[in-house]
């Protein structure tokens, strides 16, 4: 991702306490840190829900790579669909 640094610009904080950072950031989540009174650091962030953190661990990433490689090497076949569906319907 290319880093683009622009020169400072003047923004006016509206009556509701908001400023606009531009349409390119619309819908993005940001971290806002107040470094000292009147000094804020605003950074875009990707928030990962607690119940999905395991997906970002090295073991899960390795397992996913193995599964993807297997899926690429083993094309799906329709020849056994009926027998597989019968097995599931017999369990009801």
PDB file of N, CA, C and O in Angstrom:
ATOM      1  N   UNK A   1       0.850  -1.160   0.000  1.00  0.00           N
ATOM      2  CA  UNK A   1       0.000   0.000   0.000  1.00  0.00           C
ATOM      3  C   UNK A   1       0.901   1.230   0.000  1.00  0.00           C
ATOM      4  O   UNK A   1       1.800   1.354   0.832  1.00  0.00           O
ATOM      5  N   UNK A   2       0.653   2.123  -0.928  1.00  0.00           N
ATOM      6  CA  UNK A   2       1.472   3.325  -1.042  1.00  0.00           C
ATOM      7  C   UNK A   2       1.149   4.298   0.074  1.00  0.00           C
ATOM      8  O   UNK A   2      -0.005   4.455   0.473  1.00  0.00           O
ATOM      9  N   UNK A   3       2.178   4.939   0.564  1.00  0.00           N
ATOM     10  CA  UNK A   3       1.995   5.916   1.621  1.00  0.00           C
ATOM     11  C   UNK A   3       1.896   7.299   0.994  1.00  0.00           C
ATOM     12  O   UNK A   3       2.782   7.719   0.250  1.00  0.00           O
ATOM     13  N   UNK A   4       0.817   7.998   1.298  1.00  0.00           N
ATOM     14  CA  UNK A   4       0.621   9.339   0.785  1.00  0.00           C
ATOM     15  C   UNK A   4       0.524  10.278   1.973  1.00  0.00           C
ATOM     16  O   UNK A   4      -0.350  10.122   2.825  1.00  0.00           O
ATOM     17  N   UNK A   5       1.412  11.245   2.030  1.00  0.00           N
ATOM     18  CA  UNK A   5       1.394  12.212   3.112  1.00  0.00           C
ATOM     19  C   UNK A   5       1.049  13.557   2.499  1.00  0.00           C
ATOM     20  O   UNK A   5       1.714  14.019   1.573  1.00  0.00           O
ATOM     21  N   UNK A   6       0.011  14.174   3.021  1.00  0.00           N
ATOM     22  CA  UNK A   6      -0.377  15.481   2.501  1.00  0.00           C
ATOM     23  C   UNK A   6      -0.003  16.564   3.499  1.00  0.00           C
ATOM     24  O   UNK A   6       0.270  16.293   4.668  1.00  0.00           O
ATOM     25  N   UNK A   7       0.001  17.782   3.015  1.00  0.00           N
ATOM     26  CA  UNK A   7       0.310  18.897   3.900  1.00  0.00           C
ATOM     27  C   UNK A   7      -0.873  19.155   4.818  1.00  0.00           C
ATOM     28  O   UNK A   7      -1.997  18.759   4.509  1.00  0.00           O
ATOM     29  N   UNK A   8      -0.632  19.810   5.933  1.00  0.00           N
ATOM     30  CA  UNK A   8      -1.722  20.084   6.876  1.00  0.00           C
ATOM     31  C   UNK A   8      -2.844  20.885   6.213  1.00  0.00           C
ATOM     32  O   UNK A   8      -2.607  21.730   5.350  1.00  0.00           O
ATOM     33  N   UNK A   9      -4.059  20.596   6.641  1.00  0.00           N
ATOM     34  CA  UNK A   9      -5.204  21.367   6.162  1.00  0.00           C
ATOM     35  C   UNK A   9      -6.021  21.810   7.365  1.00  0.00           C
ATOM     36  O   UNK A   9      -5.973  21.191   8.428  1.00  0.00           O
ATOM     37  N   UNK A  10      -6.760  22.875   7.185  1.00  0.00           N
ATOM     38  CA  UNK A  10      -7.573  23.410   8.268  1.00  0.00           C
ATOM     39  C   UNK A  10      -8.977  22.813   8.155  1.00  0.00           C
ATOM     40  O   UNK A  10      -9.606  22.889   7.100  1.00  0.00           O
ATOM     41  N   UNK A  11      -9.455  22.229   9.228  1.00  0.00           N
ATOM     42  CA  UNK A  11     -10.805  21.678   9.316  1.00  0.00           C
ATOM     43  C   UNK A  11     -11.529  22.417  10.424  1.00  0.00           C
ATOM     44  O   UNK A  11     -10.912  22.846  11.399  1.00  0.00           O
ATOM     45  N   UNK A  12     -12.828  22.565  10.277  1.00  0.00           N
ATOM     46  CA  UNK A  12     -13.627  23.217  11.316  1.00  0.00           C
ATOM     47  C   UNK A  12     -14.460  22.147  12.006  1.00  0.00           C
ATOM     48  O   UNK A  12     -15.163  21.380  11.348  1.00  0.00           O
ATOM     49  N   UNK A  13     -14.383  22.095  13.311  1.00  0.00           N
ATOM     50  CA  UNK A  13     -15.205  21.163  14.081  1.00  0.00           C
ATOM     51  C   UNK A  13     -16.606  21.755  14.151  1.00  0.00           C
ATOM     52  O   UNK A  13     -16.807  22.866  14.642  1.00  0.00           O
ATOM     53  N   UNK A  14     -17.581  20.981  13.642  1.00  0.00           N
ATOM     54  CA  UNK A  14     -18.954  21.453  13.613  1.00  0.00           C
ATOM     55  C   UNK A  14     -19.580  21.516  14.991  1.00  0.00           C
ATOM     56  O   UNK A  14     -18.997  21.069  15.979  1.00  0.00           O
ATOM     57  N   UNK A  15     -20.781  22.081  15.039  1.00  0.00           N
ATOM     58  CA  UNK A  15     -21.507  22.237  16.299  1.00  0.00           C
ATOM     59  C   UNK A  15     -21.764  20.894  16.976  1.00  0.00           C
ATOM     60  O   UNK A  15     -21.912  20.834  18.197  1.00  0.00           O
ATOM     61  N   UNK A  16     -21.819  19.810  16.186  1.00  0.00           N
ATOM     62  CA  UNK A  16     -22.057  18.478  16.746  1.00  0.00           C
ATOM     63  C   UNK A  16     -20.761  17.767  17.137  1.00  0.00           C
ATOM     64  O   UNK A  16     -20.788  16.606  17.547  1.00  0.00           O
ATOM     65  N   UNK A  17     -19.617  18.466  17.010  1.00  0.00           N
ATOM     66  CA  UNK A  17     -18.342  17.884  17.429  1.00  0.00           C
ATOM     67  C   UNK A  17     -17.673  17.023  16.379  1.00  0.00           C
ATOM     68  O   UNK A  17     -16.754  16.272  16.706  1.00  0.00           O
ATOM     69  N   UNK A  18     -18.103  17.105  15.119  1.00  0.00           N
ATOM     70  CA  UNK A  18     -17.557  16.250  14.065  1.00  0.00           C
ATOM     71  C   UNK A  18     -16.701  17.039  13.087  1.00  0.00           C
ATOM     72  O   UNK A  18     -16.893  18.238  12.883  1.00  0.00           O
ATOM     73  N   UNK A  19     -15.730  16.314  12.476  1.00  0.00           N
ATOM     74  CA  UNK A  19     -14.976  16.864  11.348  1.00  0.00           C
ATOM     75  C   UNK A  19     -15.062  15.853  10.215  1.00  0.00           C
ATOM     76  O   UNK A  19     -15.303  14.670  10.455  1.00  0.00           O
ATOM     77  N   UNK A  20     -14.869  16.304   8.996  1.00  0.00           N
ATOM     78  CA  UNK A  20     -14.881  15.421   7.836  1.00  0.00           C
ATOM     79  C   UNK A  20     -13.443  15.160   7.404  1.00  0.00           C
ATOM     80  O   UNK A  20     -12.660  16.095   7.237  1.00  0.00           O
ATOM     81  N   UNK A  21     -13.101  13.894   7.223  1.00  0.00           N
ATOM     82  CA  UNK A  21     -11.758  13.538   6.775  1.00  0.00           C
ATOM     83  C   UNK A  21     -11.706  13.288   5.278  1.00  0.00           C
ATOM     84  O   UNK A  21     -10.626  13.114   4.714  1.00  0.00           O
ATOM     85  N   UNK A  22     -12.858  13.270   4.633  1.00  0.00           N
ATOM     86  CA  UNK A  22     -12.918  13.043   3.192  1.00  0.00           C
ATOM     87  C   UNK A  22     -13.656  11.766   2.850  1.00  0.00           C
ATOM     88  O   UNK A  22     -13.688  10.816   3.633  1.00  0.00           O
ATOM     89  N   UNK A  23     -14.252  11.759   1.659  1.00  0.00           N
ATOM     90  CA  UNK A  23     -15.062  10.611   1.235  1.00  0.00           C
ATOM     91  C   UNK A  23     -14.260   9.323   1.131  1.00  0.00           C
ATOM     92  O   UNK A  23     -14.819   8.235   1.273  1.00  0.00           O
ATOM     93  N   UNK A  24     -12.960   9.428   0.884  1.00  0.00           N
ATOM     94  CA  UNK A  24     -12.154   8.205   0.754  1.00  0.00           C
ATOM     95  C   UNK A  24     -12.109   7.400   2.050  1.00  0.00           C
ATOM     96  O   UNK A  24     -11.739   6.226   2.038  1.00  0.00           O
ATOM     97  N   UNK A  25     -12.485   8.026   3.173  1.00  0.00           N
ATOM     98  CA  UNK A  25     -12.492   7.328   4.454  1.00  0.00           C
ATOM     99  C   UNK A  25     -13.902   6.988   4.931  1.00  0.00           C
ATOM    100  O   UNK A  25     -14.074   6.471   6.034  1.00  0.00           O
ATOM    101  N   UNK A  26     -14.894   7.270   4.123  1.00  0.00           N
ATOM    102  CA  UNK A  26     -16.281   7.012   4.514  1.00  0.00           C
ATOM    103  C   UNK A  26     -16.472   5.537   4.855  1.00  0.00           C
ATOM    104  O   UNK A  26     -16.069   4.655   4.096  1.00  0.00           O
ATOM    105  N   UNK A  27     -17.082   5.285   5.989  1.00  0.00           N
ATOM    106  CA  UNK A  27     -17.365   3.914   6.425  1.00  0.00           C
ATOM    107  C   UNK A  27     -16.202   3.204   7.091  1.00  0.00           C
ATOM    108  O   UNK A  27     -16.390   2.108   7.619  1.00  0.00           O
ATOM    109  N   UNK A  28     -15.014   3.776   7.088  1.00  0.00           N
ATOM    110  CA  UNK A  28     -13.857   3.144   7.705  1.00  0.00           C
ATOM    111  C   UNK A  28     -13.903   3.313   9.214  1.00  0.00           C
ATOM    112  O   UNK A  28     -14.456   4.288   9.724  1.00  0.00           O
ATOM    113  N   UNK A  29     -13.324   2.367   9.917  1.00  0.00           N
ATOM    114  CA  UNK A  29     -13.168   2.487  11.357  1.00  0.00           C
ATOM    115  C   UNK A  29     -11.825   3.157  11.626  1.00  0.00           C
ATOM    116  O   UNK A  29     -10.853   2.939  10.903  1.00  0.00           O
ATOM    117  N   UNK A  30     -11.785   3.968  12.667  1.00  0.00           N
ATOM    118  CA  UNK A  30     -10.545   4.657  13.017  1.00  0.00           C
ATOM    119  C   UNK A  30     -10.305   4.554  14.511  1.00  0.00           C
ATOM    120  O   UNK A  30     -11.237   4.426  15.304  1.00  0.00           O
ATOM    121  N   UNK A  31      -9.050   4.614  14.871  1.00  0.00           N
ATOM    122  CA  UNK A  31      -8.651   4.735  16.269  1.00  0.00           C
ATOM    123  C   UNK A  31      -8.333   6.203  16.500  1.00  0.00           C
ATOM    124  O   UNK A  31      -7.613   6.811  15.709  1.00  0.00           O
ATOM    125  N   UNK A  32      -8.851   6.768  17.557  1.00  0.00           N
ATOM    126  CA  UNK A  32      -8.600   8.163  17.887  1.00  0.00           C
ATOM    127  C   UNK A  32      -7.929   8.196  19.254  1.00  0.00           C
ATOM    128  O   UNK A  32      -8.493   7.742  20.249  1.00  0.00           O
ATOM    129  N   UNK A  33      -6.727   8.736  19.286  1.00  0.00           N
ATOM    130  CA  UNK A  33      -5.990   8.861  20.542  1.00  0.00           C
ATOM    131  C   UNK A  33      -5.816  10.339  20.844  1.00  0.00           C
ATOM    132  O   UNK A  33      -5.379  11.112  19.992  1.00  0.00           O
ATOM    133  N   UNK A  34      -6.162  10.722  22.065  1.00  0.00           N
ATOM    134  CA  UNK A  34      -5.898  12.098  22.478  1.00  0.00           C
ATOM    135  C   UNK A  34      -4.550  12.092  23.178  1.00  0.00           C
ATOM    136  O   UNK A  34      -4.432  11.627  24.312  1.00  0.00           O
ATOM    137  N   UNK A  35      -3.540  12.606  22.503  1.00  0.00           N
ATOM    138  CA  UNK A  35      -2.175  12.598  23.016  1.00  0.00           C
ATOM    139  C   UNK A  35      -2.001  13.593  24.159  1.00  0.00           C
ATOM    140  O   UNK A  35      -1.283  13.332  25.124  1.00  0.00           O
ATOM    141  N   UNK A  36      -2.661  14.719  24.035  1.00  0.00           N
ATOM    142  CA  UNK A  36      -2.708  15.754  25.068  1.00  0.00           C
ATOM    143  C   UNK A  36      -3.914  16.609  24.723  1.00  0.00           C
ATOM    144  O   UNK A  36      -4.445  16.489  23.619  1.00  0.00           O
ATOM    145  N   UNK A  37      -4.359  17.457  25.616  1.00  0.00           N
ATOM    146  CA  UNK A  37      -5.545  18.255  25.308  1.00  0.00           C
ATOM    147  C   UNK A  37      -5.400  19.010  23.982  1.00  0.00           C
ATOM    148  O   UNK A  37      -4.485  19.812  23.799  1.00  0.00           O
ATOM    149  N   UNK A  38      -6.330  18.728  23.066  1.00  0.00           N
ATOM    150  CA  UNK A  38      -6.321  19.403  21.772  1.00  0.00           C
ATOM    151  C   UNK A  38      -5.438  18.763  20.717  1.00  0.00           C
ATOM    152  O   UNK A  38      -5.362  19.272  19.599  1.00  0.00           O
ATOM    153  N   UNK A  39      -4.760  17.653  21.040  1.00  0.00           N
ATOM    154  CA  UNK A  39      -3.892  16.968  20.079  1.00  0.00           C
ATOM    155  C   UNK A  39      -4.382  15.535  19.913  1.00  0.00           C
ATOM    156  O   UNK A  39      -4.346  14.743  20.855  1.00  0.00           O
ATOM    157  N   UNK A  40      -4.840  15.210  18.709  1.00  0.00           N
ATOM    158  CA  UNK A  40      -5.379  13.880  18.438  1.00  0.00           C
ATOM    159  C   UNK A  40      -4.581  13.196  17.349  1.00  0.00           C
ATOM    160  O   UNK A  40      -4.102  13.839  16.415  1.00  0.00           O
ATOM    161  N   UNK A  41      -4.445  11.904  17.475  1.00  0.00           N
ATOM    162  CA  UNK A  41      -3.870  11.059  16.432  1.00  0.00           C
ATOM    163  C   UNK A  41      -5.013  10.176  15.940  1.00  0.00           C
ATOM    164  O   UNK A  41      -5.609   9.428  16.715  1.00  0.00           O
ATOM    165  N   UNK A  42      -5.310  10.269  14.659  1.00  0.00           N
ATOM    166  CA  UNK A  42      -6.400   9.493  14.061  1.00  0.00           C
ATOM    167  C   UNK A  42      -5.781   8.515  13.074  1.00  0.00           C
ATOM    168  O   UNK A  42      -5.092   8.921  12.139  1.00  0.00           O
ATOM    169  N   UNK A  43      -6.030   7.208  13.285  1.00  0.00           N
ATOM    170  CA  UNK A  43      -5.469   6.170  12.411  1.00  0.00           C
ATOM    171  C   UNK A  43      -6.574   5.243  11.950  1.00  0.00           C
ATOM    172  O   UNK A  43      -7.430   4.845  12.740  1.00  0.00           O
ATOM    173  N   UNK A  44      -6.558   4.891  10.649  1.00  0.00           N
ATOM    174  CA  UNK A  44      -7.512   3.888  10.179  1.00  0.00           C
ATOM    175  C   UNK A  44      -7.141   2.549  10.810  1.00  0.00           C
ATOM    176  O   UNK A  44      -5.972   2.284  11.092  1.00  0.00           O
ATOM    177  N   UNK A  45      -8.151   1.714  11.025  1.00  0.00           N
ATOM    178  CA  UNK A  45      -7.922   0.443  11.701  1.00  0.00           C
ATOM    179  C   UNK A  45      -8.871  -0.614  11.169  1.00  0.00           C
ATOM    180  O   UNK A  45      -9.965  -0.306  10.696  1.00  0.00           O
ATOM    181  N   UNK A  46      -8.443  -1.850  11.251  1.00  0.00           N
ATOM    182  CA  UNK A  46      -9.304  -2.985  10.965  1.00  0.00           C
ATOM    183  C   UNK A  46      -9.556  -3.679  12.296  1.00  0.00           C
ATOM    184  O   UNK A  46      -8.627  -4.155  12.947  1.00  0.00           O
ATOM    185  N   UNK A  47     -10.805  -3.730  12.683  1.00  0.00           N
ATOM    186  CA  UNK A  47     -11.171  -4.326  13.963  1.00  0.00           C
ATOM    187  C   UNK A  47     -11.581  -5.774  13.723  1.00  0.00           C
ATOM    188  O   UNK A  47     -12.390  -6.063  12.841  1.00  0.00           O
ATOM    189  N   UNK A  48     -11.018  -6.675  14.512  1.00  0.00           N
ATOM    190  CA  UNK A  48     -11.324  -8.101  14.398  1.00  0.00           C
ATOM    191  C   UNK A  48     -12.146  -8.507  15.609  1.00  0.00           C
ATOM    192  O   UNK A  48     -11.698  -8.352  16.745  1.00  0.00           O
ATOM    193  N   UNK A  49     -13.361  -9.033  15.374  1.00  0.00           N
ATOM    194  CA  UNK A  49     -14.167  -9.496  16.513  1.00  0.00           C
ATOM    195  C   UNK A  49     -13.431 -10.581  17.303  1.00  0.00           C
ATOM    196  O   UNK A  49     -12.679 -11.368  16.727  1.00  0.00           O
ATOM    197  N   UNK A  50     -13.645 -10.622  18.607  1.00  0.00           N
ATOM    198  CA  UNK A  50     -12.961 -11.591  19.472  1.00  0.00           C
ATOM    199  C   UNK A  50     -13.140 -13.025  18.995  1.00  0.00           C
ATOM    200  O   UNK A  50     -12.205 -13.823  19.057  1.00  0.00           O
ATOM    201  N   UNK A  51     -14.353 -13.360  18.511  1.00  0.00           N
ATOM    202  CA  UNK A  51     -14.592 -14.751  18.120  1.00  0.00           C
ATOM    203  C   UNK A  51     -13.983 -15.097  16.762  1.00  0.00           C
ATOM    204  O   UNK A  51     -14.126 -16.230  16.302  1.00  0.00           O
ATOM    205  N   UNK A  52     -13.304 -14.141  16.107  1.00  0.00           N
ATOM    206  CA  UNK A  52     -12.638 -14.422  14.835  1.00  0.00           C
ATOM    207  C   UNK A  52     -11.117 -14.274  14.921  1.00  0.00           C
ATOM    208  O   UNK A  52     -10.422 -14.463  13.922  1.00  0.00           O
ATOM    209  N   UNK A  53     -10.603 -13.942  16.087  1.00  0.00           N
ATOM    210  CA  UNK A  53      -9.155 -13.740  16.235  1.00  0.00           C
ATOM    211  C   UNK A  53      -8.377 -15.005  15.870  1.00  0.00           C
ATOM    212  O   UNK A  53      -7.292 -14.921  15.296  1.00  0.00           O
ATOM    213  N   UNK A  54      -8.925 -16.169  16.198  1.00  0.00           N
ATOM    214  CA  UNK A  54      -8.221 -17.422  15.925  1.00  0.00           C
ATOM    215  C   UNK A  54      -7.918 -17.587  14.437  1.00  0.00           C
ATOM    216  O   UNK A  54      -6.946 -18.249  14.072  1.00  0.00           O
ATOM    217  N   UNK A  55      -8.752 -16.984  13.572  1.00  0.00           N
ATOM    218  CA  UNK A  55      -8.519 -17.094  12.133  1.00  0.00           C
ATOM    219  C   UNK A  55      -7.241 -16.384  11.696  1.00  0.00           C
ATOM    220  O   UNK A  55      -6.721 -16.660  10.615  1.00  0.00           O
ATOM    221  N   UNK A  56      -6.740 -15.492  12.508  1.00  0.00           N
ATOM    222  CA  UNK A  56      -5.564 -14.708  12.159  1.00  0.00           C
ATOM    223  C   UNK A  56      -4.295 -15.216  12.833  1.00  0.00           C
ATOM    224  O   UNK A  56      -3.247 -14.575  12.748  1.00  0.00           O
ATOM    225  N   UNK A  57      -4.383 -16.358  13.498  1.00  0.00           N
ATOM    226  CA  UNK A  57      -3.223 -16.960  14.135  1.00  0.00           C
ATOM    227  C   UNK A  57      -2.443 -17.778  13.095  1.00  0.00           C
ATOM    228  O   UNK A  57      -3.039 -18.272  12.138  1.00  0.00           O
ATOM    229  N   UNK A  58      -1.141 -17.926  13.264  1.00  0.00           N
ATOM    230  CA  UNK A  58      -0.330 -18.661  12.277  1.00  0.00           C
ATOM    231  C   UNK A  58      -0.829 -20.073  11.985  1.00  0.00           C
ATOM    232  O   UNK A  58      -0.810 -20.493  10.828  1.00  0.00           O
ATOM    233  N   UNK A  59      -1.275 -20.817  12.994  1.00  0.00           N
ATOM    234  CA  UNK A  59      -1.756 -22.193  12.777  1.00  0.00           C
ATOM    235  C   UNK A  59      -2.964 -22.204  11.847  1.00  0.00           C
ATOM    236  O   UNK A  59      -3.033 -23.021  10.929  1.00  0.00           O
ATOM    237  N   UNK A  60      -3.910 -21.308  12.078  1.00  0.00           N
ATOM    238  CA  UNK A  60      -5.093 -21.249  11.225  1.00  0.00           C
ATOM    239  C   UNK A  60      -4.710 -20.842   9.806  1.00  0.00           C
ATOM    240  O   UNK A  60      -5.253 -21.380   8.841  1.00  0.00           O
ATOM    241  N   UNK A  61      -3.790 -19.907   9.671  1.00  0.00           N
ATOM    242  CA  UNK A  61      -3.337 -19.475   8.344  1.00  0.00           C
ATOM    243  C   UNK A  61      -2.670 -20.633   7.604  1.00  0.00           C
ATOM    244  O   UNK A  61      -2.902 -20.822   6.410  1.00  0.00           O
ATOM    245  N   UNK A  62      -1.838 -21.414   8.313  1.00  0.00           N
ATOM    246  CA  UNK A  62      -1.190 -22.581   7.706  1.00  0.00           C
ATOM    247  C   UNK A  62      -2.221 -23.617   7.287  1.00  0.00           C
ATOM    248  O   UNK A  62      -2.156 -24.149   6.179  1.00  0.00           O
ATOM    249  N   UNK A  63      -3.178 -23.905   8.173  1.00  0.00           N
ATOM    250  CA  UNK A  63      -4.228 -24.872   7.847  1.00  0.00           C
ATOM    251  C   UNK A  63      -5.034 -24.426   6.631  1.00  0.00           C
ATOM    252  O   UNK A  63      -5.389 -25.240   5.778  1.00  0.00           O
ATOM    253  N   UNK A  64      -5.318 -23.136   6.558  1.00  0.00           N
ATOM    254  CA  UNK A  64      -6.076 -22.617   5.421  1.00  0.00           C
ATOM    255  C   UNK A  64      -5.285 -22.751   4.127  1.00  0.00           C
ATOM    256  O   UNK A  64      -5.851 -23.097   3.091  1.00  0.00           O
ATOM    257  N   UNK A  65      -3.992 -22.483   4.174  1.00  0.00           N
ATOM    258  CA  UNK A  65      -3.155 -22.636   2.980  1.00  0.00           C
ATOM    259  C   UNK A  65      -3.138 -24.085   2.508  1.00  0.00           C
ATOM    260  O   UNK A  65      -3.193 -24.345   1.306  1.00  0.00           O
ATOM    261  N   UNK A  66      -3.063 -25.031   3.442  1.00  0.00           N
ATOM    262  CA  UNK A  66      -3.089 -26.455   3.098  1.00  0.00           C
ATOM    263  C   UNK A  66      -4.430 -26.819   2.466  1.00  0.00           C
ATOM    264  O   UNK A  66      -4.480 -27.528   1.461  1.00  0.00           O
ATOM    265  N   UNK A  67      -5.513 -26.328   3.063  1.00  0.00           N
ATOM    266  CA  UNK A  67      -6.848 -26.619   2.528  1.00  0.00           C
ATOM    267  C   UNK A  67      -7.031 -26.014   1.140  1.00  0.00           C
ATOM    268  O   UNK A  67      -7.615 -26.647   0.261  1.00  0.00           O
ATOM    269  N   UNK A  68      -6.542 -24.807   0.940  1.00  0.00           N
ATOM    270  CA  UNK A  68      -6.667 -24.172  -0.377  1.00  0.00           C
ATOM    271  C   UNK A  68      -5.862 -24.939  -1.429  1.00  0.00           C
ATOM    272  O   UNK A  68      -6.336 -25.137  -2.548  1.00  0.00           O
ATOM    273  N   UNK A  69      -4.662 -25.367  -1.080  1.00  0.00           N
ATOM    274  CA  UNK A  69      -3.845 -26.144  -2.017  1.00  0.00           C
ATOM    275  C   UNK A  69      -4.540 -27.449  -2.366  1.00  0.00           C
ATOM    276  O   UNK A  69      -4.541 -27.857  -3.528  1.00  0.00           O
ATOM    277  N   UNK A  70      -5.139 -28.117  -1.367  1.00  0.00           N
ATOM    278  CA  UNK A  70      -5.860 -29.364  -1.619  1.00  0.00           C
ATOM    279  C   UNK A  70      -7.045 -29.106  -2.543  1.00  0.00           C
ATOM    280  O   UNK A  70      -7.277 -29.870  -3.480  1.00  0.00           O
ATOM    281  N   UNK A  71      -7.793 -28.037  -2.289  1.00  0.00           N
ATOM    282  CA  UNK A  71      -8.967 -27.724  -3.106  1.00  0.00           C
ATOM    283  C   UNK A  71      -8.571 -27.431  -4.553  1.00  0.00           C
ATOM    284  O   UNK A  71      -9.290 -27.801  -5.480  1.00  0.00           O
ATOM    285  N   UNK A  72      -7.437 -26.772  -4.747  1.00  0.00           N
ATOM    286  CA  UNK A  72      -6.981 -26.501  -6.111  1.00  0.00           C
ATOM    287  C   UNK A  72      -6.545 -27.775  -6.828  1.00  0.00           C
ATOM    288  O   UNK A  72      -6.724 -27.902  -8.040  1.00  0.00           O
ATOM    289  N   UNK A  73      -5.976 -28.712  -6.084  1.00  0.00           N
ATOM    290  CA  UNK A  73      -5.484 -29.957  -6.679  1.00  0.00           C
ATOM    291  C   UNK A  73      -6.580 -31.009  -6.839  1.00  0.00           C
ATOM    292  O   UNK A  73      -6.384 -31.980  -7.569  1.00  0.00           O
ATOM    293  N   UNK A  74      -7.717 -30.847  -6.184  1.00  0.00           N
ATOM    294  CA  UNK A  74      -8.789 -31.845  -6.210  1.00  0.00           C
ATOM    295  C   UNK A  74     -10.096 -31.187  -6.649  1.00  0.00           C
ATOM    296  O   UNK A  74     -10.832 -30.626  -5.838  1.00  0.00           O
ATOM    297  N   UNK A  75     -10.360 -31.270  -7.935  1.00  0.00           N
ATOM    298  CA  UNK A  75     -11.588 -30.677  -8.468  1.00  0.00           C
ATOM    299  C   UNK A  75     -12.804 -31.389  -7.890  1.00  0.00           C
ATOM    300  O   UNK A  75     -12.771 -32.600  -7.672  1.00  0.00           O
ATOM    301  N   UNK A  76     -13.881 -30.639  -7.641  1.00  0.00           N
ATOM    302  CA  UNK A  76     -15.090 -31.277  -7.131  1.00  0.00           C
ATOM    303  C   UNK A  76     -15.714 -32.169  -8.209  1.00  0.00           C
ATOM    304  O   UNK A  76     -15.624 -31.883  -9.402  1.00  0.00           O
ATOM    305  N   UNK A  77     -16.346 -33.256  -7.757  1.00  0.00           N
ATOM    306  CA  UNK A  77     -17.031 -34.162  -8.699  1.00  0.00           C
ATOM    307  C   UNK A  77     -18.470 -34.345  -8.232  1.00  0.00           C
ATOM    308  O   UNK A  77     -18.757 -34.348  -7.035  1.00  0.00           O
ATOM    309  N   UNK A  78     -19.359 -34.498  -9.195  1.00  0.00           N
ATOM    310  CA  UNK A  78     -20.783 -34.650  -8.889  1.00  0.00           C
ATOM    311  C   UNK A  78     -21.219 -36.105  -8.824  1.00  0.00           C
ATOM    312  O   UNK A  78     -22.387 -36.385  -8.555  1.00  0.00           O
ATOM    313  N   UNK A  79     -20.310 -37.027  -9.064  1.00  0.00           N
ATOM    314  CA  UNK A  79     -20.708 -38.424  -9.202  1.00  0.00           C
ATOM    315  C   UNK A  79     -21.282 -39.032  -7.930  1.00  0.00           C
ATOM    316  O   UNK A  79     -22.040 -39.998  -8.015  1.00  0.00           O
ATOM    317  N   UNK A  80     -20.955 -38.510  -6.767  1.00  0.00           N
ATOM    318  CA  UNK A  80     -21.416 -39.117  -5.518  1.00  0.00           C
ATOM    319  C   UNK A  80     -22.410 -38.243  -4.766  1.00  0.00           C
ATOM    320  O   UNK A  80     -22.713 -38.527  -3.607  1.00  0.00           O
ATOM    321  N   UNK A  81     -22.920 -37.199  -5.382  1.00  0.00           N
ATOM    322  CA  UNK A  81     -23.814 -36.281  -4.688  1.00  0.00           C
ATOM    323  C   UNK A  81     -25.044 -36.994  -4.149  1.00  0.00           C
ATOM    324  O   UNK A  81     -25.414 -36.806  -2.990  1.00  0.00           O
ATOM    325  N   UNK A  82     -25.685 -37.817  -4.987  1.00  0.00           N
ATOM    326  CA  UNK A  82     -26.909 -38.503  -4.560  1.00  0.00           C
ATOM    327  C   UNK A  82     -26.668 -39.419  -3.361  1.00  0.00           C
ATOM    328  O   UNK A  82     -27.469 -39.438  -2.428  1.00  0.00           O
ATOM    329  N   UNK A  83     -25.569 -40.181  -3.379  1.00  0.00           N
ATOM    330  CA  UNK A  83     -25.311 -41.089  -2.259  1.00  0.00           C
ATOM    331  C   UNK A  83     -24.972 -40.316  -0.985  1.00  0.00           C
ATOM    332  O   UNK A  83     -25.343 -40.738   0.110  1.00  0.00           O
ATOM    333  N   UNK A  84     -24.278 -39.204  -1.115  1.00  0.00           N
ATOM    334  CA  UNK A  84     -23.955 -38.387   0.055  1.00  0.00           C
ATOM    335  C   UNK A  84     -25.226 -37.788   0.643  1.00  0.00           C
ATOM    336  O   UNK A  84     -25.409 -37.798   1.860  1.00  0.00           O
ATOM    337  N   UNK A  85     -26.109 -37.266  -0.214  1.00  0.00           N
ATOM    338  CA  UNK A  85     -27.362 -36.692   0.268  1.00  0.00           C
ATOM    339  C   UNK A  85     -28.240 -37.750   0.930  1.00  0.00           C
ATOM    340  O   UNK A  85     -28.938 -37.455   1.900  1.00  0.00           O
ATOM    341  N   UNK A  86     -28.210 -38.980   0.415  1.00  0.00           N
ATOM    342  CA  UNK A  86     -28.981 -40.063   1.034  1.00  0.00           C
ATOM    343  C   UNK A  86     -28.462 -40.358   2.443  1.00  0.00           C
ATOM    344  O   UNK A  86     -29.248 -40.619   3.354  1.00  0.00           O
ATOM    345  N   UNK A  87     -27.155 -40.315   2.619  1.00  0.00           N
ATOM    346  CA  UNK A  87     -26.584 -40.548   3.950  1.00  0.00           C
ATOM    347  C   UNK A  87     -27.087 -39.527   4.948  1.00  0.00           C
ATOM    348  O   UNK A  87     -27.382 -39.872   6.092  1.00  0.00           O
ATOM    349  N   UNK A  88     -27.191 -38.279   4.535  1.00  0.00           N
ATOM    350  CA  UNK A  88     -27.675 -37.240   5.434  1.00  0.00           C
ATOM    351  C   UNK A  88     -29.181 -37.374   5.682  1.00  0.00           C
ATOM    352  O   UNK A  88     -29.646 -37.116   6.792  1.00  0.00           O
ATOM    353  N   UNK A  89     -29.931 -37.766   4.684  1.00  0.00           N
ATOM    354  CA  UNK A  89     -31.380 -37.892   4.884  1.00  0.00           C
ATOM    355  C   UNK A  89     -31.707 -39.110   5.750  1.00  0.00           C
ATOM    356  O   UNK A  89     -32.742 -39.131   6.417  1.00  0.00           O
ATOM    357  N   UNK A  90     -30.842 -40.120   5.746  1.00  0.00           N
ATOM    358  CA  UNK A  90     -31.053 -41.302   6.593  1.00  0.00           C
ATOM    359  C   UNK A  90     -30.832 -40.981   8.066  1.00  0.00           C
ATOM    360  O   UNK A  90     -31.326 -41.708   8.928  1.00  0.00           O
ATOM    361  N   UNK A  91     -30.101 -39.909   8.377  1.00  0.00           N
ATOM    362  CA  UNK A  91     -29.797 -39.550   9.757  1.00  0.00           C
ATOM    363  C   UNK A  91     -30.974 -38.844  10.427  1.00  0.00           C
ATOM    364  O   UNK A  91     -31.009 -38.759  11.655  1.00  0.00           O
ATOM    365  N   UNK A  92     -31.926 -38.342   9.666  1.00  0.00           N
ATOM    366  CA  UNK A  92     -33.064 -37.617  10.238  1.00  0.00           C
ATOM    367  C   UNK A  92     -33.995 -38.489  11.001  1.00  0.00           C
ATOM    368  O   UNK A  92     -34.994 -38.008  11.534  1.00  0.00           O
TER     369      UNK A  92
END
